[in-house]
Amino acid sequence: EKFRTLKNEGNDFVKKGKYEEAVKKYSECMKLNTEECTVYTNRALCYLKLYKYEEAKQDCDHVLQIEDSNIKAFYRRALAYKGLQVRK
């Protein structure tokens, strides 16, 4: 129940464009459940918006270890790699 509440709060922050706050909520979710892929892909999205490409890549890598066909994780990891390339 607490997990769902935190996740919904995180989603609301994303809709408002408050990515730092959303990251905090999703991170709290992860303390309660490390196997829920959605919070990792959601947090990866926030990291991409914040130009934190390495963190986004790590979240996507984590999801793909659990669920190797997660399209969102593949897509967001590709965006993270693209962001990392731009930096170099």
C-alpha positions as CSV (number, residue, x, y, z in Angstrom):
1,E,0.0,0.0,0.0
2,K,2.8,2.4,1.0
3,F,4.6,1.4,-2.2
4,R,1.6,2.3,-4.4
5,T,1.2,5.6,-2.7
6,L,4.8,6.5,-3.2
7,K,4.7,5.4,-6.8
8,N,1.6,7.5,-7.5
9,E,3.2,10.5,-5.8
10,G,6.2,10.0,-8.0
11,N,4.0,9.8,-11.1
12,D,2.3,13.0,-10.1
13,F,5.6,14.8,-9.8
14,V,6.6,13.6,-13.3
15,K,3.4,15.0,-14.7
16,K,4.2,18.4,-13.2
17,G,7.8,18.2,-14.5
18,K,9.3,17.9,-10.9
19,Y,11.8,15.2,-11.7
20,E,14.0,15.6,-8.7
21,E,11.1,15.1,-6.4
22,A,9.9,12.1,-8.5
23,V,13.3,10.5,-8.2
24,K,13.1,10.7,-4.4
25,K,9.7,9.0,-4.4
26,Y,10.8,6.2,-6.8
27,S,13.9,5.7,-4.8
28,E,11.8,5.2,-1.6
29,C,9.6,2.7,-3.6
30,M,12.8,0.7,-4.4
31,K,13.6,0.4,-0.7
32,L,10.2,-1.4,-0.3
33,N,10.4,-3.5,-3.5
34,T,13.5,-4.0,-5.7
35,E,11.8,-6.2,-8.2
36,E,9.2,-3.8,-9.5
37,C,10.5,-2.8,-12.9
38,T,8.1,0.2,-13.4
39,V,9.7,2.3,-10.8
40,Y,13.1,1.8,-12.3
41,T,12.0,2.7,-15.8
42,N,10.1,5.7,-14.4
43,R,13.2,6.8,-12.4
44,A,15.3,6.3,-15.6
45,L,13.0,8.7,-17.4
46,C,13.5,11.3,-14.6
47,Y,17.3,10.9,-14.8
48,L,17.1,11.4,-18.6
49,K,15.2,14.6,-18.1
50,L,17.8,15.7,-15.5
51,Y,20.7,14.8,-17.9
52,K,21.9,12.1,-15.5
53,Y,22.6,9.6,-18.2
54,E,24.8,7.2,-16.2
55,E,22.1,6.8,-13.5
56,A,19.5,6.3,-16.2
57,K,21.6,3.6,-17.8
58,Q,22.1,1.8,-14.5
59,D,18.3,1.8,-13.7
60,C,17.6,0.3,-17.2
61,D,20.4,-2.3,-16.8
62,H,18.8,-3.4,-13.5
63,V,15.4,-3.8,-15.2
64,L,16.8,-5.7,-18.1
65,Q,18.5,-8.2,-15.7
66,I,15.0,-8.9,-14.2
67,E,13.0,-8.6,-17.4
68,D,15.1,-9.0,-20.5
69,S,12.4,-8.0,-22.9
70,N,11.3,-4.7,-21.3
71,I,10.9,-2.3,-24.2
72,K,10.9,0.9,-22.1
73,A,14.1,-0.1,-20.4
74,F,15.8,-0.8,-23.8
75,Y,14.5,2.5,-25.2
76,R,15.5,4.6,-22.2
77,R,18.9,2.9,-22.0
78,A,19.4,3.8,-25.7
79,L,18.6,7.4,-24.9
80,A,21.0,7.3,-22.0
81,Y,23.8,5.9,-24.2
82,K,23.0,8.7,-26.7
83,G,23.3,11.3,-24.0
84,L,26.6,9.8,-22.8
85,Q,27.9,10.0,-26.3
86,V,27.0,13.7,-26.7
87,R,29.0,14.4,-23.5
88,K,32.3,12.9,-24.8
